[in-house]
Amino acid sequence: MNVDPIIQVDHLKVIYNKGKQNEVRSLFDISTRIYPQEYVIIFGPSGCGKSTLLYSMSGLQAPTDGTVLVEGKNLSKMTKAEMVELHQVGIGMVFQAFYLIPSLTVLDNVCLPKVFRGESKVNRQENGIKLLHRFSIVEQASKFPSELSGGQRQRVSIARSLINNPQIIFADEPVGNLDSESAENVMRILKELNEIDKKTIVLVTHNPEHLHYADRIIYLKDGKFVKEEVNTDKRPIESEKVVDVKYEELSNELKILMRTFKNLTLNQVGSLLVPFKADQLMSHVLSELNQEQLQTAGGYLKEYLFGNIGLDALAKDLDMDYEKGGAGWNKQRVRSFAERVGAIMELSGRITDGDDEAETLRSLMVYLTNVFKLNLEGIQKERTNAALSERIRNKIDRLELQKKLDLSKALGGAGLHKHTAEKISREVEIIMLMKYS
C-alpha cells in the first residue's frame, strides 16, 4: 500500500455560527489519515459529527480551522475549477436520500455526471449500461426513480457515483432508508468496489452491524475523536439471519417445496420469493450461457414474474444486444426459452386457479410428453397420471413422486427409466414452485 495518505485531516474544527450566542461545535480537533484502497467507517451516535467529517473530507463543508488534503491537495486552497474537477472525477458521493433526478430515467441519472464532462451521448450511455449490468438493474434503465424500490434506487446512485471512475467513494448512511436485505446487498457492493475495483471507501454509519465490512473504524462522540479500531480478523459477509417463523408453523405445501429446494429458506418467503423463483427457473431451463447473460436475463425474468412486463416484452429484452441493455441471446434460444417459460407458467396457473383436475393432468401430460419425448401407454400412463395427481394436490413431495415413477410396474410403480423419472419430477417441482405464492 502506498505510504502517502489519499486523505489527510489535521486538527479539523467545524463550528457553526462561530462567536454567536447559538454557536455549535460540530467537530473539535480531528486528525486522521486514510490510505489508498482502504475501507474506513466513521462510526458514532446521531449528531456526533460523522457526516460533517465526511463532507469536510469531500470538500462540501469548509473547515473553520485545520486542513484537509485529498491526494496531496489542500481543499481550502483549491480554485473553483480544481474543486469542480475533484467533484466530477476525483470522488463519488452516495447519500442516504439517493438524490436522483425524478424527471430523468435511470440510465440518464447514471450518465448525468458525464454530461457535465461534455462526453457524447453514445459513449456515456455505453458506460452507463455497463454499470447497470454490473449491479443487475439494467432492466430498469428506461424507468424513472419513482418506479424503483429503495434498494434499486441506491444501486442507481452507486452506479452514478462510479460513472467517471473516481478513486474515492464517500457514502453517507447509504443504507439508512433500506430494508435489511437491500442494505446487505448495498454493503456487499461497496465491499466489492473496495476489494475488486480497489476504490477507497469512506462510509458513515451509526449501525454497529456494518463495522465488520471495514478495514478501520474511526469512533466519534460529541464531535471528538474517541478511538480507532483495526479489523484484523473480519467476520464473513454472509451473516445468518434470525427468523421468527418456526418450521412447524409453515403450510404443508411450503414444507414440501423446501424438501426439494434446499436453499429455499424462510427469508425467501414474501417479496423475495420472486427472485428465488427467477433464479431457479433460469438455471432449470438454461445452460451454456455466460454469467453476465444469465444475470441480465434474471433481472428481466423477475420483472416478468412480478407482472411488470409480458412474455413478448421479456423475449424482446432477452434478444436485445448486451451493449444496449439486453441479455444478448440469439433468437432461437429466446424463442425456446419463452415458449417453455410460458408453458410452465400456464400450467402453474391452471393448478393455482383450481381448474378441473382431469383437464389439468391432461395438459400436464401433453407438456411432459413434448418436452421429454415420452411414449407412455396403458398402465404406465395411468400410474404416471396417478402420481402426478398426488403431487399437484400436495399429497407427496418430489422424491416420493420420483420413486413412484421409477418403481417397477410389478411393484405398483410406473416403471419409467430412472433418469426420465428424475427429469419429470424436477420439471413438475418447478411448476409447483411457480404456483406457490
C-alpha positions as CSV (number, residue, x, y, z in Angstrom):
1,M,0.0,0.0,0.0
2,N,1.2,3.5,-0.8
3,V,2.6,5.1,2.3
4,D,1.2,8.5,1.3
5,P,-2.4,9.0,2.5
6,I,-5.0,9.7,-0.1
7,I,-6.9,11.8,2.5
8,Q,-5.2,13.7,5.3
9,V,-7.1,15.6,8.1
10,D,-5.2,17.7,10.5
11,H,-6.7,19.5,13.6
12,L,-10.0,19.9,11.9
13,K,-12.6,22.1,13.5
14,V,-16.1,22.9,12.3
15,I,-18.0,25.5,14.2
16,Y,-21.4,26.8,13.1
17,N,-22.4,30.4,14.0
18,K,-19.0,31.0,15.5
19,G,-18.9,33.8,18.1
20,K,-22.7,34.0,18.3
21,Q,-25.0,33.0,21.1
22,N,-26.1,29.9,19.2
23,E,-22.6,28.7,18.4
24,V,-22.4,24.9,17.8
25,R,-19.2,23.0,17.7
26,S,-19.7,20.1,15.3
27,L,-16.1,18.9,15.1
28,F,-13.3,19.6,17.5
29,D,-9.6,19.0,16.7
30,I,-10.0,15.9,14.5
31,S,-6.9,14.4,12.8
32,T,-6.7,11.2,10.8
33,R,-5.2,9.6,7.7
34,I,-6.9,7.4,5.1
35,Y,-4.8,5.4,2.7
36,P,-5.4,4.3,-0.9
37,Q,-7.7,1.3,-1.2
38,E,-8.7,1.3,2.4
39,Y,-12.3,0.8,3.6
40,V,-12.9,3.2,6.5
41,I,-16.1,3.5,8.5
42,I,-16.8,6.6,10.6
43,F,-19.0,5.4,13.4
44,G,-20.9,7.0,16.3
45,P,-24.3,8.1,17.5
46,S,-26.5,10.5,15.7
47,G,-25.3,14.1,15.9
48,C,-21.7,13.2,16.8
49,G,-20.3,14.9,13.7
50,K,-19.9,11.9,11.4
51,S,-21.5,13.4,8.3
52,T,-19.7,16.7,8.9
53,L,-16.4,15.0,8.9
54,L,-17.3,13.2,5.7
55,Y,-18.5,16.4,4.0
56,S,-15.3,18.1,5.1
57,M,-13.2,15.4,3.5
58,S,-15.2,15.7,0.3
59,G,-15.0,19.5,0.1
60,L,-18.7,20.0,0.7
61,Q,-18.1,21.6,4.1
62,A,-15.4,24.2,4.6
63,P,-13.4,23.8,7.8
64,T,-13.4,26.6,10.5
65,D,-9.8,25.6,11.4
66,G,-7.4,22.9,10.4
67,T,-6.7,21.4,7.0
68,V,-8.0,18.6,4.7
69,L,-5.8,17.3,1.9
70,V,-7.1,15.0,-0.8
71,E,-4.4,13.3,-3.0
72,G,-2.0,15.8,-1.5
73,K,-4.0,18.9,-2.4
74,N,-5.3,21.3,0.3
75,L,-9.1,21.7,-0.3
76,S,-9.1,25.2,1.2
77,K,-6.6,26.4,-1.4
78,M,-8.2,24.8,-4.4
79,T,-9.5,27.1,-7.1
80,K,-13.2,26.8,-8.1
81,A,-12.1,24.9,-11.3
82,E,-10.0,22.4,-9.2
83,M,-12.8,21.8,-6.8
84,V,-15.2,21.1,-9.7
85,E,-12.7,18.7,-11.2
86,L,-12.4,16.9,-7.8
87,H,-16.1,16.5,-7.5
88,Q,-16.6,15.3,-11.1
89,V,-13.8,12.7,-11.4
90,G,-11.9,12.5,-8.1
91,I,-14.6,11.4,-5.8
92,G,-18.0,9.8,-5.9
93,M,-20.8,10.5,-3.5
94,V,-23.6,8.2,-2.2
95,F,-26.2,9.6,0.0
96,Q,-28.9,8.2,2.2
97,A,-31.6,10.1,0.3
98,F,-30.3,8.9,-3.1
99,Y,-30.8,12.4,-4.7
100,L,-31.8,11.0,-8.1
101,I,-33.5,13.4,-10.6
102,P,-37.2,12.3,-10.7
103,S,-37.7,13.5,-14.2
104,L,-34.8,11.6,-15.7
105,T,-34.7,7.9,-16.5
106,V,-32.5,5.5,-14.5
107,L,-30.0,5.5,-17.4
108,D,-30.0,9.2,-17.7
109,N,-29.5,9.6,-13.9
110,V,-26.4,7.4,-14.1
111,C,-25.0,9.2,-17.1
112,L,-25.6,12.7,-15.8
113,P,-22.1,13.3,-14.4
114,K,-20.7,12.6,-17.9
115,V,-23.0,15.2,-19.4
116,F,-21.0,17.9,-17.5
117,R,-17.8,16.4,-18.9
118,G,-19.0,17.0,-22.4
119,E,-19.0,13.4,-23.5
120,S,-21.1,12.2,-26.3
121,K,-24.5,10.5,-25.6
122,V,-23.3,7.3,-27.2
123,N,-20.2,7.0,-25.1
124,R,-21.9,7.9,-21.8
125,Q,-24.9,5.6,-22.4
126,E,-22.5,2.7,-23.2
127,N,-20.7,3.3,-19.9
128,G,-24.0,3.7,-18.1
129,I,-25.4,0.4,-19.4
130,K,-22.2,-1.4,-18.3
131,L,-22.7,-0.2,-14.7
132,L,-26.4,-1.1,-14.8
133,H,-25.5,-4.6,-16.0
134,R,-23.0,-4.9,-13.2
135,F,-25.4,-4.0,-10.5
136,S,-28.2,-6.1,-12.0
137,I,-30.6,-3.3,-12.7
138,V,-30.2,-2.9,-16.4
139,E,-33.8,-4.0,-16.9
140,Q,-34.8,-0.8,-15.0
141,A,-32.8,1.5,-17.4
142,S,-35.8,3.2,-19.0
143,K,-37.8,3.6,-15.8
144,F,-38.0,6.6,-13.6
145,P,-36.7,6.6,-9.9
146,S,-40.3,6.6,-8.5
147,E,-40.8,3.2,-10.1
148,L,-37.9,1.6,-8.3
149,S,-37.6,0.1,-4.8
150,G,-35.3,1.8,-2.3
151,G,-32.5,-0.8,-2.8
152,Q,-32.7,-0.3,-6.6
153,R,-32.5,3.4,-6.3
154,Q,-29.4,3.2,-4.1
155,R,-27.8,0.9,-6.7
156,V,-28.5,3.5,-9.3
157,S,-27.0,6.1,-7.0
158,I,-23.8,4.0,-6.6
159,A,-23.7,3.5,-10.4
160,R,-23.9,7.2,-10.9
161,S,-21.1,7.8,-8.4
162,L,-18.8,5.4,-10.4
163,I,-19.6,6.7,-13.9
164,N,-16.5,8.9,-14.0
165,N,-14.3,6.2,-12.4
166,P,-13.3,8.2,-9.2
167,Q,-10.7,6.6,-6.8
168,I,-12.6,7.7,-3.7
169,I,-16.2,6.8,-2.8
170,F,-17.9,8.7,0.1
171,A,-21.1,7.1,1.4
172,D,-23.2,8.9,4.0
173,E,-25.5,6.4,5.7
174,P,-26.1,4.7,2.3
175,V,-28.4,2.0,3.8
176,G,-30.3,4.1,6.3
177,N,-33.5,4.1,4.3
178,L,-33.4,0.4,3.2
179,D,-34.8,-2.9,4.5
180,S,-32.2,-5.4,5.8
181,E,-32.0,-7.4,2.6
182,S,-31.4,-4.4,0.4
183,A,-29.0,-2.9,2.9
184,E,-26.9,-6.1,2.9
185,N,-26.9,-6.0,-0.9
186,V,-25.6,-2.4,-1.0
187,M,-23.0,-3.1,1.7
188,R,-21.7,-6.1,-0.4
189,I,-21.5,-3.8,-3.5
190,L,-19.4,-1.3,-1.5
191,K,-17.1,-4.1,-0.3
192,E,-16.7,-5.4,-3.8
193,L,-15.8,-1.9,-5.0
194,N,-13.1,-1.8,-2.4
195,E,-11.7,-5.3,-2.8
196,I,-12.0,-5.8,-6.6
197,D,-12.0,-2.3,-8.0
198,K,-9.5,-1.0,-5.4
199,K,-11.6,2.0,-4.6
200,T,-11.0,3.9,-1.3
201,I,-14.3,3.8,0.6
202,V,-15.2,6.1,3.4
203,L,-18.6,5.3,4.9
204,V,-20.6,6.9,7.7
205,T,-22.9,4.8,9.8
206,H,-24.4,4.5,13.3
207,N,-25.2,0.8,12.8
208,P,-22.7,-1.5,14.6
209,E,-23.8,-4.4,12.4
210,H,-21.8,-2.8,9.5
211,L,-18.5,-2.4,11.2
212,H,-17.1,-5.8,10.1
213,Y,-17.0,-4.6,6.5
214,A,-14.3,-2.0,7.3
215,D,-10.6,-2.2,7.4
216,R,-10.6,0.5,10.0
217,I,-13.2,2.1,12.2
218,I,-13.0,5.7,13.4
219,Y,-15.1,6.3,16.5
220,L,-16.6,9.8,17.1
221,K,-18.6,11.2,20.1
222,D,-19.7,14.7,20.6
223,G,-17.6,15.9,17.7
224,K,-14.4,14.4,19.1
225,F,-12.2,11.5,18.1
226,V,-12.7,8.7,20.6
227,K,-10.6,5.8,19.3
228,E,-9.6,3.9,16.2
229,E,-10.1,0.2,15.7
230,V,-8.5,-2.1,13.1
231,N,-10.2,-5.2,11.9
232,T,-7.6,-8.0,11.5
233,D,-10.0,-11.0,11.6
234,K,-13.0,-9.9,9.7
235,R,-16.3,-11.7,10.0
236,P,-17.7,-13.2,6.8
237,I,-20.0,-11.1,4.7
238,E,-22.8,-13.6,4.8
239,S,-24.3,-13.5,8.2
240,E,-27.0,-15.8,9.4
241,K,-30.4,-14.1,9.9
242,V,-32.7,-14.8,12.8
243,V,-36.1,-15.8,11.6
244,D,-39.1,-15.7,13.9
245,V,-41.3,-18.1,12.0
246,K,-40.9,-21.7,13.0
247,Y,-40.8,-24.6,10.6
248,E,-43.7,-26.3,12.3
249,E,-45.9,-23.3,11.5
250,L,-45.4,-23.5,7.7
251,S,-48.0,-24.7,5.3
252,N,-47.7,-28.3,4.1
253,E,-47.2,-27.0,0.5
254,L,-44.2,-24.9,1.5
255,K,-42.7,-27.7,3.6
256,I,-42.8,-30.0,0.6
257,L,-41.1,-27.4,-1.7
258,M,-38.4,-26.8,0.9
259,R,-37.5,-30.5,0.8
260,T,-36.6,-30.2,-2.8
261,F,-35.1,-26.7,-2.9
262,K,-32.7,-26.9,-0.1
263,N,-31.7,-23.2,-0.5
264,L,-35.3,-22.1,-0.2
265,T,-35.4,-20.6,3.3
266,L,-38.0,-18.7,5.3
267,N,-36.1,-15.5,4.2
268,Q,-37.3,-16.1,0.6
269,V,-41.0,-16.2,1.5
270,G,-42.8,-13.0,0.6
271,S,-41.4,-10.5,-1.9
272,L,-38.1,-12.3,-2.0
273,L,-39.8,-15.4,-3.4
274,V,-39.9,-14.0,-6.9
275,P,-36.1,-13.5,-7.2
276,F,-35.7,-17.1,-5.9
277,K,-38.2,-18.3,-8.4
278,A,-36.4,-16.5,-11.2
279,D,-33.0,-18.0,-10.2
280,Q,-34.4,-21.5,-10.1
281,L,-36.4,-21.2,-13.4
282,M,-33.3,-19.7,-15.1
283,S,-30.9,-22.4,-14.0
284,H,-33.5,-25.1,-14.8
285,V,-34.4,-24.0,-18.3
286,L,-31.0,-22.7,-19.5
287,S,-27.4,-23.8,-20.0
288,E,-24.4,-22.7,-21.9
289,L,-24.8,-19.0,-21.2
290,N,-22.2,-16.8,-19.5
291,Q,-22.8,-15.3,-16.1
292,E,-23.4,-11.8,-17.5
293,Q,-26.1,-13.1,-19.9
294,L,-27.8,-15.1,-17.2
295,Q,-27.6,-12.3,-14.7
296,T,-29.2,-9.8,-17.1
297,A,-31.8,-12.3,-18.1
298,G,-32.6,-13.0,-14.5
299,G,-33.4,-9.3,-13.9
300,Y,-35.9,-9.3,-16.8
301,L,-37.4,-12.6,-15.7
302,K,-38.1,-11.1,-12.3
303,E,-39.9,-8.3,-14.0
304,Y,-42.0,-10.9,-15.8
305,L,-42.8,-12.9,-12.7
306,F,-43.7,-9.7,-10.8
307,G,-46.1,-9.0,-13.7
308,N,-44.4,-5.8,-14.8
309,I,-43.8,-7.0,-18.3
310,G,-45.4,-9.6,-20.6
311,L,-43.9,-12.6,-22.3
312,D,-43.4,-10.8,-25.6
313,A,-41.6,-7.9,-23.8
314,L,-39.4,-10.5,-22.0
315,A,-38.4,-12.1,-25.3
316,K,-37.6,-8.7,-26.8
317,D,-35.4,-7.8,-23.8
318,L,-33.5,-11.1,-24.0
319,D,-32.9,-10.7,-27.7
320,M,-31.6,-7.1,-27.4
321,D,-27.9,-6.6,-27.7
322,Y,-26.0,-6.7,-24.4
323,E,-24.5,-3.3,-25.1
324,K,-27.9,-1.8,-25.3
325,G,-29.1,-3.2,-22.0
326,G,-30.4,-6.6,-23.2
327,A,-29.2,-10.1,-22.5
328,G,-27.7,-10.7,-25.9
329,W,-29.2,-14.1,-26.6
330,N,-29.8,-15.5,-30.1
331,K,-33.4,-15.6,-31.4
332,Q,-33.6,-19.4,-31.4
333,R,-32.7,-19.6,-27.7
334,V,-35.1,-16.7,-26.9
335,R,-38.0,-18.4,-28.7
336,S,-37.3,-21.8,-27.0
337,F,-36.9,-20.1,-23.5
338,A,-40.0,-18.0,-23.9
339,E,-42.1,-20.9,-25.0
340,R,-41.0,-23.1,-22.1
341,V,-41.4,-20.4,-19.5
342,G,-44.9,-19.6,-20.9
343,A,-45.9,-23.2,-20.8
344,I,-44.6,-23.6,-17.2
345,M,-46.5,-20.5,-16.1
346,E,-49.7,-21.6,-17.8
347,L,-49.6,-24.9,-16.1
348,S,-48.9,-23.4,-12.7
349,G,-51.8,-21.0,-13.3
350,R,-54.2,-23.9,-14.0
351,I,-53.2,-25.6,-10.7
352,T,-53.5,-22.3,-8.8
353,D,-56.9,-21.4,-10.2
354,G,-58.2,-24.9,-9.3
355,D,-59.1,-25.9,-12.8
356,D,-60.7,-29.3,-13.5
357,E,-58.1,-31.8,-12.2
358,A,-58.6,-34.2,-15.1
359,E,-58.1,-31.4,-17.7
360,T,-55.0,-30.0,-15.7
361,L,-53.5,-33.5,-15.7
362,R,-54.1,-33.9,-19.4
363,S,-52.4,-30.6,-20.1
364,L,-49.5,-31.6,-17.8
365,M,-49.1,-34.9,-19.6
366,V,-49.1,-33.3,-23.0
367,Y,-46.5,-30.8,-21.9
368,L,-44.2,-33.5,-20.3
369,T,-44.6,-35.8,-23.3
370,N,-43.5,-33.0,-25.7
371,V,-40.6,-31.9,-23.5
372,F,-39.2,-35.3,-22.7
373,K,-40.4,-37.2,-25.8
374,L,-42.4,-39.7,-23.7
375,N,-44.2,-42.7,-25.1
376,L,-46.5,-43.9,-22.3
377,E,-49.3,-46.4,-22.8
378,G,-51.7,-48.4,-20.6
379,I,-50.8,-49.0,-17.0
380,Q,-47.6,-46.9,-17.3
381,K,-49.6,-43.8,-18.3
382,E,-52.3,-44.5,-15.7
383,R,-49.8,-44.8,-12.9
384,T,-47.9,-41.7,-14.0
385,N,-51.2,-39.7,-14.0
386,A,-52.0,-41.0,-10.5
387,A,-48.6,-40.0,-9.2
388,L,-48.8,-36.6,-10.8
389,S,-52.3,-36.1,-9.3
390,E,-50.9,-36.8,-5.8
391,R,-48.1,-34.3,-6.3
392,I,-50.2,-31.4,-7.6
393,R,-52.6,-32.0,-4.6
394,N,-49.5,-31.8,-2.3
395,K,-50.0,-35.4,-1.0
396,I,-46.4,-36.3,-1.8
397,D,-43.1,-34.4,-2.4
398,R,-40.7,-34.6,-5.3
399,L,-38.7,-37.6,-4.1
400,E,-41.9,-39.6,-3.5
401,L,-43.1,-38.7,-7.0
402,Q,-39.8,-39.8,-8.4
403,K,-40.0,-43.1,-6.6
404,K,-43.5,-43.8,-7.8
405,L,-42.4,-43.0,-11.4
406,D,-39.2,-45.1,-11.1
407,L,-40.7,-48.1,-9.3
408,S,-41.3,-51.1,-11.5
409,K,-44.8,-51.9,-12.7
410,A,-44.6,-55.2,-10.9
411,L,-44.3,-53.4,-7.6
412,G,-47.0,-50.9,-8.4
413,G,-45.0,-48.1,-9.9
414,A,-45.0,-46.5,-13.4
415,G,-41.8,-48.3,-14.4
416,L,-40.1,-45.3,-16.1
417,H,-36.4,-45.1,-16.7
418,K,-34.6,-43.7,-13.7
419,H,-33.3,-40.6,-15.5
420,T,-36.7,-39.9,-17.0
421,A,-38.4,-40.2,-13.6
422,E,-35.9,-37.7,-12.2
423,K,-36.4,-35.2,-15.1
424,I,-40.2,-35.4,-14.8
425,S,-40.2,-34.9,-11.1
426,R,-37.9,-31.9,-11.3
427,E,-40.0,-30.3,-14.1
428,V,-43.2,-30.8,-12.0
429,E,-41.4,-29.3,-9.0
430,I,-40.6,-26.1,-10.9
431,I,-44.2,-25.9,-11.9
432,M,-45.3,-26.3,-8.3
433,L,-42.8,-23.6,-7.2
434,M,-44.2,-21.2,-9.8
435,K,-47.6,-22.0,-8.5
436,Y,-46.8,-21.2,-4.9
437,S,-47.3,-17.6,-3.6
